[in-house]
Amino acid sequence: MSDSSRPPARSVVVSLFAVAATAVVAASVLTVVAVARAGPSRGSAAEAGERPSPTPRESSAPRAAGLPLCLVGSWVSVEEQVMVKFYTDVDPMLFTSSGRRYEFRPDGTGTERQDNVTLTGSHQGTELKIVANGTNEFKWRATDKQVTYLSRTNTTITYSYYDQRGLISTQPQESKADLNEVDDYACEGNQAAETNPSGYRARWARTDGSGVYG
């Protein structure tokens, strides 16, 4: 069935870190879902508003007990991939990106920064993009194998969605007090990797933004 003939639908579809955005765009027939695990919104995906279907074809705070020093400090994503349900009548598609920045502080708080970070995918040969800008403050904890993003305490991040027609809509990320996103991770020296069951995969490199806390 061609995309133009599909019936309307509703769908809700982020992880060293994915990101959740929610907004409703009037007079549209399909829901587009943004990445939510990309940081306390990584690996898992985000909920977004409705959109038309595609055309066919540095810190001195004390370290919280139990937080591994391996994660504490500043990081930038070298490579990220996540499955995103961009259109409600199309299966989730692979999107890739890089350049997301994180700071994990020893007191269990953190900051995510996205400056024109672009997730790219494709549908029927047409490029799809989600462009993220803003900051996200979050709380976290971790064991030696898993990191839990407890909450998004404050966020200014917005997501702009594009397909072959250009900008479809721009949606804000929402704060969430009960995020509780759990991702697997492994880090060694200046490198780290993160995954979660939703299909999120990421490689991270340590930066000198805040260094390593003791």
N, C-alpha and C positions, 0 to 999 in steps of 0.2 A: 504494500500500500504506500503510496507516495506520502511525503510529509504533509502536503497541503490537504490531503483527504482524511488525515487522522482526526479522530474526535478529540475534544478538549480533555485535559487531564489535570490532576493535581498530584504533586509529589514533593516529598521532603527528602531530600537526600542530604588535617588536619590530618611527622608527626614527629625529627627532633622537634617535629613540632607542626598541624593543619589548622581552620579559622571559620567562624560561622557568621553568616550574614542573613538578615531577614528583611524583606521589604516586598510590598505588593505594587505591581504596576497595573493600572487599570486598563481595561479594554484589550487584554491580551488573552491568549488561549493556552499557553504552555508555561510550566514552571521551569526555571533554570536554577540549578543548584551550584553554589560556590564552594570552594575548598574551605574546609573548616579546620583541618589539621595542619595546617601549615604553620606551628607554635601552638600555643594553647588553642590551637585551632589548627592542627596539622593533620596528618593522616586521616582523620575522619573528615567528613565533608560538611559543608554548611548549607543551611536552608536559605533559599533566595526567593525573590518575588516572581511573578508571572511574566513570561515573555513570549513573543510570537514564535511559531515553529520555523525551522530553517527552510530556505528555498530548496526544493528537491535537488537531486544530483549528489666606674671606680668606687668602692664601698668600704667603710670601716665597721660595718655592722658585724656583730658576732655570728659565728657559724651555727646554724641550727643543728641540733643533735642528729647524727645519722646521715647528714647530707654528704654524698661522696665528692671529694675534691676533684675527681676526674671531670665532673660536669661544671663545676664552678668556674666562672670566667666569661669571656666573650667569644662568640662563634658567628660564622657566616656559612650559609649553605652553599656547597659546591655543586650539588645536584639533588633535585627532589623530584619525585613522581607520585602521583595520586590519581585514583579513579574518580572522575567527576561526572555526575549526571547533569549535563548541561541542558538538555531538553527532556521533558517528561516522557515523550513517546519514543525516545532513543536510549538504548542501553548506555550505561556509564562508559565514558571514554578516558583514555590515558592523557593526562596533562603533565607537563614537565616545567621546571623552573629552577632558578638559582638566585642567590643574592639576598635572601632573607637573613636578617641579623638578630642575634639573641644575646642577652646578658643574663646569666644565672648568678644571683648574689647569694652569699653564704648564709643570709638570714631567711632563706626560703622564698624570696620575692624575685621577680625577673621582669625584663622588658624585651619586647619584640619590636623591631623596626622594619618597616617595608617602605622603600622609596622606589616607586615605579617598578616593583617586582612583578614580572609578567609570567603567568602560566599560559602555556600554549598547547593546543590540541588541534584535532582536525575532524571534520565530518563531511563525508562524501566529497573529499578533495578540497574542501574549503577550510581555511584556518580559523580557529576559534581562539579568543584571548580573554583572560581575566587579569586586569591590572590592579594591584593593591598598593595603597598608600596610607601611612599613618603609623601610630604606635599602639601597643597593647601592653598594659601592666598586668602581671599575673602572679599567682602563688604556686609553688611547686614543692614536691618532696621526691625522694628517690631511694631505691636500694642499689645494690651493686649491679642489677640487671634491668630494672624497670624505673621509668620516670613517670610520675603522676602530676598532671597539670590540674591543680585543685580548683582554680577559679580564674576568670578574667575579671579583675577588679575595676579596670577602667580602660576604655579603648576609643581611639579616634580613627581606626582603620576603616577605609571604604574600598569597595570592590566595583570596578567598572567592567561591564560585559560587552564583548564585541563579537560579531560574526561578519559575514560578507556584506551586510548592510551598514556596517559601522557600529557606533555605540548604540547598545540596546537599552541599558539602564545602569545607574550607579546606586549601590546599596551600602548601608553602613553595617559594620559588625556590632553585635550587641554584647554588653557585659553579661557575665554569667557566673553567679555565685557558687553553683554546684556543677561545674564542668566535669571534674573527676575523669579526665581522659588518661588512660594508662597505655604507655608505649614501651616496647622493648628497646634497649640501647646497649651499645658497647663502645667504649672509648679507650684509647691508648695514646698517651702523649698529646699531640696536637691534632689528632684525628678522631672522629666519632661517627657512628652510624646509628640510625633509628628506624624502626619499623613498627607497624601495627596491623591487626587483622583486616582492616578496611582496604589494604593495598598500598598504604603509604610507605615509601622508601626514601631515605635521605642520607647524604654524606655531608659531614660538617668539618670545617677547618677552624682551629682556634685563631683568634686575632689578638692584637695587642690593645684592643679597646679598653679593657679593664684588667687584663692579665689573669693570673691565677691567684686565688685567695688562699691564705693559710689558716 
